[in-house]
Amino acid sequence: MKKTLKTVCALSLTGLLLFSLGGCGGDKKENARPATQKLTIYWGALEDFMAADVAAFEKETGIKVTAVRMSSGETLQRLKAEKDAPKASVWFGGPADGQIQAKADGLLEKYVSPNAAKIPDRFRDRDGFWTGVYVGYLGFASNGKLLKEKNLEPPKNWNDLLKPEYKGQIVMPNPKSSGTGYTLLASMFQLRGEEDALEYMTKLDKQMKNYQKSGSAPAKMAGQGECLIGISFLHDAIKFREGGMKDLILTHPSEGTGYEVGAVSLIKGGPDQEAAKRFIDWCLTAKAQEIGQTVGSYQFLTHPDAKPPKQADELKGIKLIKYNFLWAGRHRDEVVNKWEKAIGK
């Protein structure tokens, strides 16, 4: 009997994209569970990645999944608000900095998946509260057509962003709401030191066209010609270029850039803990990690046996800073507050 997959609903709720996909019918599998088992996930990666992963997991396990797309800042606020009665059991995706803070705030439950043993130590929490699934590099996405019209070159280092000719033409994610934006801010603190970083971010603020809630939005806006330069993770820019935004030019700061480890974790006190652990086990397999690239998510992968997307080859060799995830996670609120105070917002 053929297995079928029904899309139960896809709707917007308070600016959040909600996917709920249910598996039903079909031939039985040894690892299948009763159709009544369900799971709710707070999701930090892109929507089509979310839909593909949910569909594959439901098909394999029979567990009905509801996934809510939110940025890291939104997820943290939601978990704090729901601390006494969590509505979800898994946090997937977005930079691990947010999950490090959630761990410190007592919002996560320790869970060491048996599949985590194959994930390199640098991509997982030493105490077992989160495990990395993918890795993405921060950089610049510029609109080549606009650059040509203005007789400009794309930025090649962080200071280039301060050039007068770029004034009012740069978009970046807001560090308060976006994990991508916070990765940029924490990278500046680690690369330059606090005083110089705040001075730089104050100057950069004067170059901004606007700040976006979503980490992928700046690259998309650059691809659509709505801005000259977008600061985003470069795998998002590749996705938009592959999807038809051919004017996108990707560059990266020569002095080094920050990066994310997109992680998965178990929410403390959340419902359906058995299903949640099964999802974590599943997404740490090589097979599951390779799903994202089928829908344009071109991050590097943490499982050593997973085949990375060929589209990410151009990112190999980019100079990275020694990004300290523990520091970034533990000081998130403090760093964001200092940034807001410095730029007067």
C-alpha positions in Angstrom: 0.0 0.0 0.0 1.4 3.4 -0.9 2.1 5.8 2.0 0.5 9.2 1.7 1.2 12.5 3.4 -1.5 15.1 4.0 -0.7 18.7 4.6 -3.1 19.5 7.5 -2.5 23.2 7.5 -0.1 26.0 6.6 -1.1 29.3 8.0 0.3 32.5 9.4 -0.2 33.3 13.1 1.1 36.6 14.5 3.7 36.8 11.8 4.8 33.3 12.3 4.6 30.6 9.7 3.0 27.4 11.0 3.3 24.1 9.3 1.4 21.0 10.4 1.8 17.8 8.4 0.3 14.5 9.3 1.3 11.0 8.2 -1.4 8.4 7.8 -2.0 5.0 6.2 0.6 3.0 4.4 2.6 -0.1 5.1 3.8 -0.6 8.7 7.4 -0.1 9.6 9.3 -1.5 12.6 9.9 1.9 14.0 6.4 3.3 13.4 4.4 4.6 16.3 0.6 4.9 16.9 -1.0 7.7 14.7 -2.0 9.5 18.0 1.6 10.3 18.9 2.5 14.0 18.1 5.2 16.5 18.4 5.5 20.3 18.4 8.8 21.9 17.2 10.0 25.5 17.3 12.0 25.9 14.1 14.8 28.4 13.4 15.8 27.4 9.8 14.0 28.3 6.6 10.4 27.3 6.0 10.9 24.9 3.1 13.6 23.1 5.0 11.1 22.8 7.8 8.4 21.4 5.6 10.8 18.9 4.0 12.2 17.6 7.3 8.7 17.4 8.9 7.4 15.5 5.9 10.3 13.0 5.9 10.1 12.4 9.7 6.3 11.9 9.6 6.6 9.5 6.7 9.3 7.4 8.5 7.7 7.4 12.0 4.0 8.1 11.7 4.4 10.9 14.3 2.3 13.9 13.6 4.4 17.1 13.7 3.4 20.8 14.2 6.4 23.1 13.5 6.3 26.8 14.2 8.9 29.0 12.3 10.5 31.7 14.6 13.8 33.5 14.8 16.1 32.8 17.8 15.1 35.9 19.8 11.4 35.1 19.3 11.9 31.5 20.4 13.8 32.5 23.5 11.0 34.9 24.5 8.3 32.2 23.8 10.2 29.7 25.9 10.5 32.1 28.8 6.8 33.0 28.6 5.8 29.3 28.5 8.4 28.1 31.1 5.7 26.9 33.5 3.7 25.2 30.8 5.8 24.6 27.6 3.8 24.1 24.4 6.7 22.6 22.3 9.3 19.9 23.0 12.1 20.6 20.4 14.0 23.6 19.4 15.6 23.1 15.9 17.9 25.4 14.0 19.2 28.9 14.4 22.6 29.6 15.9 23.5 27.6 19.0 24.1 30.9 20.9 20.3 31.1 21.6 20.2 27.5 22.9 23.2 28.1 25.1 21.3 31.0 26.7 18.2 28.8 27.0 20.3 26.2 28.8 21.6 28.9 31.2 18.0 30.1 31.8 16.9 26.5 32.7 14.7 26.2 29.6 16.3 23.0 28.1 16.5 19.4 29.2 19.7 17.4 29.0 19.4 14.7 26.3 22.4 12.9 24.9 21.2 11.1 21.8 23.0 7.8 20.9 23.5 9.3 17.5 25.4 12.3 19.0 28.5 10.1 19.4 29.4 10.6 15.7 29.0 14.4 15.9 32.4 16.1 16.5 32.8 17.6 20.0 33.1 21.2 18.6 29.6 20.9 17.4 27.9 19.9 20.6 27.3 20.9 24.2 29.7 19.2 26.5 26.9 18.7 29.0 24.5 17.2 26.5 21.9 20.1 26.2 22.2 20.7 22.5 23.8 19.1 19.4 24.8 20.8 16.1 23.1 19.7 12.9 24.6 22.2 10.4 27.2 25.0 10.1 26.8 28.4 8.2 29.2 31.3 7.5 28.3 35.0 7.8 29.1 37.2 4.9 27.9 39.8 2.3 25.3 39.4 -0.4 25.5 42.3 -2.9 23.3 43.1 -6.0 25.7 43.0 -8.9 23.4 45.0 -11.2 23.2 47.9 -8.8 26.9 47.8 -8.1 27.6 48.1 -11.8 25.1 51.0 -12.2 26.9 52.8 -9.4 30.4 51.8 -10.5 31.1 50.2 -7.2 32.9 47.0 -6.0 31.3 44.6 -3.4 32.6 44.9 0.1 35.6 42.7 0.9 36.1 43.5 4.6 34.1 44.8 7.6 35.5 48.4 7.2 34.3 48.5 3.6 30.8 48.6 4.9 31.5 52.1 6.3 32.3 53.6 2.9 30.3 56.7 2.1 29.0 55.3 -1.2 27.2 52.5 0.7 25.4 54.9 3.0 21.7 54.0 3.3 22.1 50.9 1.1 22.9 48.2 3.7 20.5 45.8 5.4 21.3 43.5 8.3 19.2 41.4 10.7 18.3 42.9 14.1 20.5 41.3 16.8 17.6 41.5 19.2 15.3 39.2 17.2 17.6 37.4 14.8 20.2 34.7 15.6 22.0 35.8 12.4 22.1 39.4 13.6 23.4 38.4 17.0 26.1 36.3 15.4 27.3 39.4 13.6 27.2 41.5 16.8 29.0 38.8 18.9 31.6 38.4 16.1 32.4 42.1 16.3 32.8 41.8 20.1 35.2 38.9 19.7 37.1 40.3 16.7 37.5 43.8 17.9 36.9 43.9 21.7 33.9 45.5 23.3 34.8 49.2 23.0 35.9 49.1 19.3 33.0 46.8 18.4 30.4 49.2 19.8 32.1 52.1 18.0 32.0 50.1 14.8 28.4 49.1 15.2 27.5 52.7 15.9 29.1 53.8 12.6 27.5 50.9 10.8 24.1 51.9 12.1 24.5 55.2 10.2 25.0 53.2 7.0 21.8 51.1 7.4 18.8 51.3 5.3 16.9 49.2 7.9 17.1 46.2 10.2 15.2 43.0 9.5 13.7 40.5 11.9 14.7 37.5 9.8 18.3 36.5 9.2 17.8 35.5 5.6 15.8 38.7 4.7 18.9 40.9 3.9 20.2 38.5 1.3 16.8 38.2 -0.3 16.4 42.0 -0.3 19.7 42.4 -2.0 18.8 39.8 -4.6 15.5 41.6 -5.3 17.3 45.0 -5.7 15.7 46.5 -2.6 19.2 47.2 -1.2 22.8 47.2 -2.3 24.2 44.9 0.3 22.7 42.4 2.7 24.5 40.9 5.6 23.3 37.2 6.0 24.6 33.7 6.3 26.0 32.9 2.8 24.2 29.7 2.4 20.9 31.7 2.3 22.3 33.9 -0.4 23.3 30.9 -2.4 19.7 29.6 -2.1 18.3 32.8 -3.4 20.8 33.0 -6.3 20.0 29.4 -7.2 16.3 30.3 -7.1 16.7 32.9 -9.8 18.2 36.0 -8.1 21.2 35.9 -10.5 22.4 39.4 -9.7 23.6 38.3 -6.2 27.4 38.5 -5.6 28.8 36.8 -2.5 31.8 38.1 -0.7 33.2 37.6 2.8 35.4 39.7 5.2 39.1 39.1 4.6 39.9 39.6 8.3 37.6 36.7 9.2 33.9 36.1 9.8 31.7 34.6 12.4 29.7 31.4 11.9 26.8 29.5 13.3 26.3 26.0 14.4 22.6 25.3 13.9 21.6 23.1 16.8 18.7 20.9 18.1 17.7 20.6 21.7 15.0 19.2 24.0 12.7 21.8 25.7 12.4 21.3 29.5 9.0 20.1 30.6 7.6 20.0 27.0 4.9 17.5 26.1 5.5 14.3 24.1 9.1 13.8 25.3 9.4 10.4 23.7 8.5 11.7 20.3 10.9 14.7 20.8 13.8 12.4 21.6 13.0 10.3 18.5 13.1 13.5 16.4 16.5 14.5 17.8 17.8 11.0 17.2 16.6 11.2 13.6 17.9 14.6 12.7 21.4 13.6 13.9 21.6 10.9 11.2 23.5 11.5 8.0 20.4 10.7 5.9 18.3 13.3 7.7 20.9 15.9 7.5 21.1 15.6 3.7 17.4 16.5 3.3 17.9 20.3 3.6 19.9 20.6 0.4 17.1 19.1 -1.6 15.1 22.3 -0.9 17.9 24.8 -1.1 19.4 24.8 2.4 23.1 24.7 1.6 24.7 24.6 5.0 27.7 22.4 5.8 26.7 19.4 7.9 27.9 18.1 11.2 27.6 14.3 10.6 30.9 13.1 9.1 29.1 10.7 6.8 26.6 13.2 5.5 27.3 14.4 1.9 27.5 18.3 2.0 25.8 20.3 -0.8 28.0 20.9 -3.8 26.6 24.4 -3.9 28.5 25.2 -0.8 31.9 24.4 -2.3 32.5 28.1 -3.1 32.5 28.8 0.7 35.3 26.4 1.5 38.4 28.2 2.6 36.7 31.3 4.0 38.6 32.7 6.9 36.8 32.2 10.2 37.3 33.9 13.5 37.7 31.7 16.6 34.1 32.2 17.5 33.4 31.5 21.1 29.9 30.0 21.3 29.8 29.7 25.1 30.7 33.3 25.6 28.2 34.4 22.9 25.4 32.4 24.5 26.1 33.4 28.1 26.4 37.1 27.3 23.6 37.4 24.8 21.3 39.8 26.7 24.2 41.9 27.9 25.7 42.3 24.5 22.4 43.1 22.8 21.5 45.7 25.5 24.9 47.4 25.0 24.3 47.5 21.3 20.9 49.0 21.7 22.2 51.7 24.1 25.1 52.5 21.8 23.0 53.1 18.7 20.2 54.8 20.6 17.4 52.4 19.8 
